[in-house]
C-alpha cells in the first residue's frame, strides 16, 4: 500500500503517439515518439510489439507516466511509460481517454 501523498507524486498525462518504430534486434519493444504537450516530443519504449501493430498505436491518445526516471535500453533513452491493461487473454489494451483531450492534459 502507498499513501495518497506517494500516489500524488505520479504524473499521469495524455500523450499522442506521433511515430512508431521498430528497434533492430528487439522483438518486444517499439520506439514511440509521443507528444506530451511539451516543447519537443518524448521517446518512450513500449513492450507491446508482440500484441499491437504500429497502426494500433499511431495517432492514438494514450496515458503516460511522465515523471519516471529516463532509462536507456540498447542505446535508446526511454522518457516515460505508457499504461495498458491486460484483457482476459493476456493481451494489452491501451489506456486512453474516452473524450478528445489535448496532449499534455494532466490526469487527476
C-alpha positions, -999 to 999 in steps of 0.1 A, spaced: 0 0 0 11 35 -7 -2 67 8 -22 93 -12 8 116 -9 31 90 -26 5 84 -53 3 122 -60 40 121 -70 30 101 -101 25 124 -130 0 109 -155 -6 128 -188 -23 122 -221 1 117 -249 -5 114 -286 16 88 -305 32 105 -334 55 78 -347 61 40 -341 94 25 -350 109 -10 -347 142 -14 -329 166 -37 -346 173 -69 -325 144 -63 -301 113 -83 -307 91 -70 -279 97 -32 -280 86 -4 -301 102 30 -301 74 56 -298 76 93 -304 49 108 -282 36 144 -279 30 153 -243 23 189 -250 59 199 -242 84 218 -263 95 186 -280 81 151 -282 94 123 -260 108 89 -269 90 60 -250 99 24 -254 69 1 -251 69 -37 -247 37 -43 -268 52 -53 -301 40 -89 -298 4 -78 -294 -1 -45 -313 8 -33 -348 21 2 -355 -13 12 -369 -29 3 -335 -7 29 -318 -1 57 -343 -22 88 -337 -37 73 -306 -41 92 -274 -26 72 -245 -19 76 -208 17 81 -199 36 81 -167 55 113 -174 78 116 -145 97 83 -145 134 85 -144 147 80 -180 162 46 -188 185 36 -216 178 3 -234 202 -7 -262 213 29 -268 177 43 -268 166 66 -240 130 59 -228 114 90 -212 82 76 -198 59 46 -198 26 40 -215 -2 24 -194 -21 -7 -206 -43 -33 -190 -43 -70 -198 -76 -85 -211 -87 -120 -202 -64 -134 -229 -33 -116 -216 -34 -91 -244 -26 -54 -236 -53 -29 -241 -41 7 -242 -54 30 -215 -67 61 -233 -92 89 -226 -128 84 -238 -132 121 -247 -109 140 -270 -83 159 -249 -51 177 -258 -17 161 -255 -2 171 -221 -35 171 -203 -29 160 -167 -49 131 -154 -61 135 -119 
